[in-house]
Amino acid sequence: MPASRYKPLVDSLTADIRSGRLPAGTRLPTHRDLAARERIAVVTATRVYAELEAAGLVSREQGRGTFVRDLALPAGHGIDQQAVAGDVIDLNFNYPSLPEQADLLRQALRDIAGSGDIDALLRYQPHVGRPRDRAVIAAHLSRRGVPTIAERVLIVNGAQHGLAVTLMATLNPGDVVAVDALTYPGFKVLARTLHLDLAPVPVTGAGTDLDALERLCAARPVRAIYTMPTLHNPLGAVLDEASRSRLVGIARRHGQLLIEDASYAYLAEAAPPSLAALAPDLTVHVSGLSKSIATGLRVGYLSVPGALVPALERAIRATTWNTPALTATIACRWLADGTIDRLEAHKRDDATRRQAIARDALHPLHYVSHPASYFIWLPLPEDARADRIAATLADRRISVSTAEPFATSNHLPQAIRLALGSTDPSTLGTTVRAVAHTVELDALQ
């Protein structure tokens, strides 16, 4: 198709979408129908839709077709944490906090100010953390079922930084990483930034489809597997022990690195053994205190195979040099004196209470979650549209996330994720009921 005809078709469809003549949720003609209508080749129709998708105007859904997106949602919604107005109820991001935490921070700062060589906190620290801090974290991890030693523990600026330095130190651009078809959005951002090839694996409420993972590893040169075996985000799955052993076996047969993200693992009591316990020679275990204690306390930690320590240390030096000594000191004091254990127990109770509130408010809608997690995955009824629902809720000053930030495959589920940890419990039920009502109304359109 000559450019003089191809571009005007793209421009015409763009204008119809932006003006609202093609409203959000409209199913566009199939590639073949568009080709017949416009008297163009099917390959050219595919090119037209690809350009519209690249511009963020349409979404392609495997087996369903091509749909007009709701343009009211800002770019990066659900991935980029943007400023939230004071009158907006945030069900998009989790930052659960307990009333006592501010007083604990004040007291910790007073104690540090009156102790020892405070000047030391103003100097450069070892890239991987001070030896005594690494020992405290190693003891904490060992109590949590991640047997390790100080020499294999590295302190980082939050779990996200831990994931970043792990990928930087162990993989190269173009390497294939197996990942759940629905996964943590921050990992997607990192993989794209580092030009890694994410290979999606089906995942359910029970965890990763290991049969599909076996087939993938036999067909492609997978270098690493990124997984959340204990409390998957966004589905809340906890992989059982047999499945964990099988996952380790797959990685061992194919010579792959296991990247175990345990950011939400503190919420699942009596979970099966960690991958780091089953295969310490293959596993980088990533965790931290941002999810369990406070998002502003950017302290994370890795437990890694000894052979990887030098490369990871260089990556930490290249990115942030070291974790700030002040925050590391506060975190390690709280780990050592039991404050972290106590706060995490309170948050498990808090999350369980919020799940019960949400369960009552969503009835009879079906959803997927863990009974002690801070989020809910809500598949939508037939014909309901996630972007349209999210935009409607945004107009009502409620922020939610669609499935798009979590999806790593071409199949985009019609679902929304509700983060339960940032809203006052007294208003959570009313807010979730408003979400349920909006979903039910949209399904009738």
ABEGO torsion letter per residue (X at the ends): XBAAAAAAAAAAAAAAAAAGABBBGBBBBBAAAAAAAAGBBAAAAAAAAAAAAAAGABBBBBGAEBBBBBAABBBGBGABBBBBBAABBBAABBBBBBAAAAAAAAAAAAAAAABEBAAAAABBBBAAEBAAAAAAAAAAAAAAGBBBBAAABBBBBEAAAAAAAAAAAABBBGBBBBBBABBBAAAAAAAAAAGBBBBBBBBBAAEBBAAAAAAAAAABBBABBBBBABGBOAAGBBBBAAAAAAAAAAAAAAGBBBBBBAAAAAABBGBBBBAAAABAAABBBBBEAAAAABAABBBBBBBBBAAAAAAAAAAAAAAAGBBBAAAAAAAAAAAAAGAAAAAAAAAAAAAAAAAAAAAAAAOABBBBBBAABABBBBBBBBGBBAAAAAAAAAAAGBBBBBAAAABABABBBBBBBBBAAABBAAAAAAAAAAAAAAAAAAAAX
